[in-house]
């Protein structure tokens, strides 16, 4: 494991953990990462500070040469975040009025999609799921600027502190799952696809399409949620990035494949790293020294508790209503009571500690922070 002082404490020579003593890491996730590092063609396996276990470890970047592993990207290809600046002025926002507009909404599907070409579900591989958020940790969230640390960069990126932002976290819905299932069924993709094979070319083509449609899906979610709130649907998309993808990078005359599972790219400009519905979101700029982290950053705080544990641990702490409020005075709109517990702030790691780990390694500069004011979950 490589710590912030540069000492190598990895169990495997090609494994790096970007973390600190204060940051909580589950050993099962580290064990998963060590196992993946032994796969043929794996050059480097990196665990980011939000690392936690899943079917494959989440919060990880896996670099390979000559081979692609679709299962390391997972089933929600293109899952990521889009940050939009809305027409809502911070000084005029009325939280209760917004909540009353949306709290009885059964589904975003009740909001008609805009009349533009790519918004036709019939022509989309996402089908009727187009323009919907999905479950789990996906959300749409109105945020206001909390603090600005680099004013010039903040402004150059197109942000305006007077406006409310909309952060969308969603993916390619069932399309990514279908691509992964097909790759495993036809090509035994869990064993890896040689980069020169037709199977790899077929997977990458469909993968790229899923990433494309996931970004479109976030745009349509932004339209629908603002329409549901009864405000202007005009937005400026300030950034969008995928957390589940594979990308090609040339290093030392070699083509390497960076598999990201729950990881933000650090080679495409500024990114947002949210904590939970009850903590701040960080806007950061990657430095030029992210090779050590596999050209990747944390994508969030990372889970601390399994979903099955959350309700029993928190039910005595909250009532049916108080769980819809946060310590930052934000509000949560969610009709799924179990999901409210599963996604409670306590279920996640400390986002400040995660960010500090990235700072300790010299991987980021903080531009600004945002405070969630209304979080909508399907």
Order of alpha helices (4+ residues) and beta strands (2+ residues): beta-alpha-beta-beta-beta-alpha-beta-alpha-beta-alpha-beta-alpha-beta-alpha-beta-beta-beta-beta-beta-beta-beta-alpha-beta-alpha-alpha-beta
